[in-house]
Amino acid sequence: MSQPLDAAHRHCQSLQDAVTGLRRNSLRRLAEWGTHLGAVLPVGGRLLAAGNGGSAAQAQHLTAELVGRYQQDRPAYSAIALHAETSSVTAIGNDYGFEQVFARQVAAHGRPGDVLLLLSTSGRSDNLLAAAETARDAELRVWALTGPRPNPLADAADEAVCVDSASSATVQEAHLIAVHILCEHFDAVSGAPRTPRAPGVPLEIAVADRDGAL
């Protein structure tokens, strides 16, 4: 077998091992995340998502599936990829430093009961850790998709799905599978029409009144 094919087989084996671990350890949590979003977004809640580099692309992939659609027609829901706000990112980075590019947007857009999903292969990016801290202070629920534990981002999140692989490429590829599984569960529970909450009604009360999903 040629050396390039050896590398290709190792790559495929690495992904297969990671998906096996994801299937064994994280499907229930991903289903719970989809169910939670299915309760929060239809009553006016919002998903904020962020990552760096390839993880930014994964985060934007998720928000596109929610604002547009995954597999079935349904209402559009509020989901924002914070890294895609280029003018905000560059202005905040210039004025406050790159560590604050997501945290300041979380402070601007996040409301109690919203969800912040942060993606990172290392789990050590300072700008994601700052965003997690800001979100927790603002009473958002914080989820993380990361590489292997232990890592600071998984510890800073309310809940985390951690892919056990030493390869950043494998972690990112497994994260895409996780994103699609999350979308599948969201689609399965979000068939009801949007019912925006009345002015002044807290998000958690609107969710409980709608279907008790929390």
Salt bridges, closest charged atoms under 4 A:
GLU65 OE2 - HIS61 NE2 2.99
GLU65 OE2 - HIS180 NE2 3.67
ASP73 OD1 - ARG69 NH1 3.16
ASP158 OD1 - ARG136 NE 3.30
GLU173 OE2 - HIS11 NE2 2.85
ASP187 OD1 - ARG74 NE 2.67
ASP211 OD2 - ARG210 NH1 3.08
